[in-house]
């Protein structure tokens, strides 16, 4: 579904001055906040790059009609689908009313959301106000093109049906619905994979516990300890183990090399210096 934006503003300069400035398409980025680049191939064909609310759009457009001091009408031929016209109507000897009509097709979900909030309409209004400030502050146009294109053809105000050759940016404009669907599918797949991994891990742990029943737990023998006053610490009883070595029965005569100089013991001091 297309969206139409209609805005107008009165500028306090003669109609020829307002019109002449508008024909300087490559100067649009100076006063149009959403316009990033305009390249004019010839008198009738232009390449546009715009960015509004973080959504970048590009398109090729053809001027369908241009009548000096009266109107300029265009339609996209490639890229973002849009069309429209700007009219210049004298509002006095030194004043002009500029009427701008734009119809476009929101492409991605981000742009559709912005469309519902009227983002493009507010941007157009803001751009017209900057155009007014620019031309009134200067008092003259930075250039002019006084040629005509299809004058007398009376094309009216072109709509998106006149931009039938334009079929969108193929996903270049913000986040398209296909991108969102693909992202959602990837997210679902990721959640499913994580769930499967967790289930496998739990299953492995459960499998490791199989065969051990609650009534088969090893028995624990509690050994009664002697009273504290019955423990003697003045004699060490010699003990032997299966390896064939024994511990001394007394601490006398034991060399304590690593106590007085721990740095000399590589197991304690981190190695010799």
N, C-alpha and C positions, 0 to 999 in steps of 0.2 A: 504494500500500500504506500502510495506516495504522500508527501507532505508539502504543503504550499506555505510559503512565508511571504507576507506583504508588509512593507514598511515604507515610510516616506519621511522626508525632512526638508525644511526650508533653509536655504543657504543665502546669505546676503551678498551675492555677487550676480552679475548679469548672466543670463542663460548661456551665452556663448562661452563665458569663462568656466562655468560649471561643466559644460559639455566637453570643452577642450581638455580639461583636467582628467575627466573620466576616460578619454580615449588613450591616455597614457597607461596602458594596462600593466606594463612592467614596473610601474611605480606603486601598484596596489599594495605590496607588502609594507609600504611606509605608513599607510593609514588603516589597513585592514589587519586586525589582530590575528585573524585565523588564516591569513594568506602567507605562505612561506615563499612561494616562487611563482612567477608568471613569465613565460617565454613566448614571444610572438614570432611564429614562423614566417608569417606574411600578413597581408592586410586582413585576411579572413580566418586564419587558423592560429590557435593559441594552445599552449600546454600550461596547465594549472596544477599547483601543489598546495593543498590546504591542510591545516591541522586544527581541529576544534575539539576541545575537551579530551585531548590526548588521542584522538582518532585522526590518522593521516589518510587523506584522499588525494588521488591524482586522476586527471582526465584530460583528454584532448577535446577541444571545443571548436565549433565553426560558427562564425557570425552569420546569421541568416538574413539579417536586415540591419542597415545602419543609415540613419538619416541625420545629417548635421543639425544640432540644436534641438532635436526632437526625441530620437529613440535609438537604442541598440538592443537587438534581440539575438540570442544565442541558444545553441543546444549542444550537448556533449556527443561526441562521435565514438569515444573510446574511454574506458575507465569508469569512474563514478558517474552514475546516471543522474543528470540534472539538466535543467533548461530554465530560461527566464528572459526577462527584459527589464531595461531601465529607461524611464521616460523623464524628459526635462520639460517642465511647464513654467513659463514666465509667471512670476507672482508680483510683478512691478518692474520699473525700469532697472533696478539694481538688486533684484531678488529672484530666486528660482526655487521651485519645489521639485525635489528629486523623488520619483516613485520607483521603488525596486520590488520586483516580483520574482521569486525563486521557487521552483518546484524540484524536489529531489526524492530519491528512494533510499531510506535508511537501509544499510546492508547488513552490518553485524549486530549482534545482540547488544554490544556496548553502545553503538550508535542508535539503535532502536530505543534503548533506555534513555539516552540523552534527548532523543526526539520527543519522548513523552514529557520530559521536563522542560521542553522549550529552549534547549541550549542553543540551537542554531538560530532561532528567532532573536534571542538576546544578543547573539554575536553579530547578526546583521544590523541590529539597531545600534550597537556599539560602534560598528564600522562606519555607519553613516554619520554618526556624531563626530567621529575622528576626521572623516572627510570634510565635514562642515568646518571644524576647527582649522584644518590644514588650508583650505582654500580661502577662508576668511582672513586668516592671519597673513597669508602671502598677498592676497588681493589680485593675484594673476595666476594663470595656469603654467605649469612647468613645461608644457609642450602642447601640440595640437595636431590632429589628423582630421582634415576636413573632407575626406573622400566619402563616397556613398557606396553602399552595397545593397543590391536588390531594392533600390528605392522605388516606391510605387507598388511593390509586390503585396504589401499589406499582410504580412504573415501573422499579425496579431501578437499575442503573448504565448510563446512556445511553452509546452508542457513536457512531461516525461515521455509522452507518446512521440514527440518529435526527436527524442534521443533514443530511439529504438535500437540503434546500432551500438549504443553504449550498454555494456552488460556487467557493470560493477568492476571492482578492483581485484576480483578473484581471491578474496581473503586478505588483501593488503590493507584494507581499511579496518583498523582496530581488530577486535576479536569477532570472527564470524561464528555463526551458529554451528557450522561443522567443527570448528576448533573447540568450541565449548563441549559439544557432544563427545568428540574424541578425548578431550581432557577428562570428562566425567567417566568415560569408559576405562581410561587408564587408571583413574583413581579407584574405581570399583575393582579392577583387576589387581591393583596393588593391595587393597584391603583383603581381597580374597586370598592372595598369595601369603600375606602376613598371617591370616587366620589359619591357612593350611600349615604354614611353618610352625605356628604355635601348637597346633593340634599334633603335628608330627613329633615335636619336642616333648609334649606331655605324654604322647603315646610311648615314646622311647623310655621316658622315666618310669612310666607304669610297667612297661615290659621288663625293665631292669628289676622291678620289685616283685615280679611274678615268682611264685614258688615259695615265698616267705609268708606263711600264714601267721595270724596273730598268736595262735597257740604254739607256734614253733619258734618263738623268740628265744635266744640263748639265755640260760639261767645265770643269774648274777648272785655270787656268793658274798655275803657280807662278813668280813673278818673283824672281830672285836679287837680293838686296840687297847693296850695296857694303859693303866692310869699314868698321868704325867709324871708322878713322883717315882714310878717304877722304872723309868727309862734312864739308863746310865750312858754317859757320854765320855767317860774317862778311858774306856777300853774299846778298841776296834777288833772284832773277831775276824781272823783270817778266813777268807772265802776263796773257793776255787770254782772255776767253771769248766765247761767241756773243752775249751780251747787250751787248757793246761797251764794258764798263768794264774798267779795269785796276787791279791792286794796285800800290802804290808799291814801288819798288826799294830803298827804304831806310826805316828807321823814324824817320829824322830829320824833324822838322817835323810829326809826327802829333800832333794834339791829343788828350790823354787825359782828356777831361772826366769820364768815368764812373769813373776810377781813383781820383782824389783825393777825389772827392765822389760816391760811389755813390748817395746819396739823391736826387741831382738827376736821375738817369736812371730814368724810370718803368719801364723794362724790367728794372732791376737793384734799385733801392731801393724798389719798390712804389709809385711815383708821387710827385708833388711834395707837399710839406707844406702 
